[in-house]
Amino acid sequence: MSYRFSQLNRSSLDCVVQKWEYFTRNLEPKFDQKLFFNLFFQVGNHKLIDVIDKTKNQVTSRNSYINTIKVCAKLNSNDQNTVTVPAVKTLADCYRSCHDSEQLKCNTFSFCSNGDCRVSSLLSEDSHNDSHVEQDKSCSIHALNVLNDYSKVPHRKFKTQTSVAVEKSLYSCAESCHASPECFSFQWCDYQCSYGGVYTDAATKYDGECSVFLPKVSEKYQKTGNKIVSDVLHTEMNLNFEQCASLCHGWSDGGTGCKSFNYCPKSLKESSCSLAQFSVKSSNTKTTEGGDCSNYELKGEFNGKNSKESSSTEVMKGTSGSGAFGIIMLFLFVGALLGFAAPFGYTKVKQVLNASETNENFNWTRQLDEQGTDEKF
């Protein structure tokens, strides 16, 4: 897609083009996009006069991992959902700080040419609320392309949904699920978005217009060897490896989590996925030879991820600019108080010790004088 503008201005043009691309990506096809653009987008004296489609062979976008949703702006550091990440030099580093964060359910981030990186749990649509952003020509706001983190199961629909269906684009649906702790997967049926639980073949049914999306987590697991766990919690049939890993990752039954899983790929029989609360590596775990089946468990860096501290965002999580200033002033006050009180306390203690020592010397002297008087008599 190329654009022709009257009175071109580079800064204004970038802002308009990026804004247009965001809305066309999220609008329904039945909506008159060109009419919407002509009615909505005017920046000063710069107005769109023509739109020319030059798409070639569905070339993969350079922004396959992120979507630029706002230019000439950055996230507001005083917003309670936004965290400033220190020691970031590049856009890629800022992206990784957002994508890899375990302490913050990060959806959007902003990056400035001076290295200012801010990550946030705000959704893309929130960036159009002026209270969440600050104007800055050297910055831009981006959203994670969270669809890359989901695996699609076409022509399937949940028998029971965990939320009421709402009208959303596919991207917005994925972003909403990613941001919600109650969403383990989602289904999308012709712009109708709803949440679901962990995916299984038995919990879904065929539907020509729907697809189910579940988190891609298989890369977090590693094969433990040729032995499999004998005592299992639950078994599901007809799942591929990615679906089995996702089931284990999201499994919780009365506080009992999935420590590892046995996976038997499809052959003459259906594939099977068996969840276990034990690790093959534990000496107390009963195991058996797996044959064509294998056992998998979380890699070391992902094990205990709920208690893992983030190297950068944990330090400043939940602390806005004003909050950080208040904490600093509190430490300065406490330090000043201790600096004043310590010498005073030392002087008082010294006086007490000196008084005690003087009293002991007086008693000892009086005792000697009394003994001397007795000897005279």
Secondary structure, 3 states (H helix, E strand, C coil): CEEEECCCCHHHHHHHHHHHHHHHHHCCCCCCHHHHHHHHCEECCEEEEEEECCCCCCCCCCCCCEEEEEEEEEECCCCCCEEEECCCCCHHHHHHHHHCCCCCCCCEEEEECCCCEEEECCCHHHHHCHHHEEEEEEEEEEEECHHHHEEEEEEEEECCCCCCCEECCHHHHHHHHHHCCCCCEEEEECCEEEEECCCCCCCEEEEEEEEEEEECCHHHEEEEECEEECCCCEEEECCCHHHHHHHHHHCEECCEECCEEEEECCCCCCCEEEEECCCCCCCCCCEEECCCCEEEEECHHHCCCCCCCCCCHHHHCCCCHHHHHHHHHHHHHHHHHHHHHHHHHHHHHHHHHHHHHHHHHHHHHHHHHHHHHHHHC
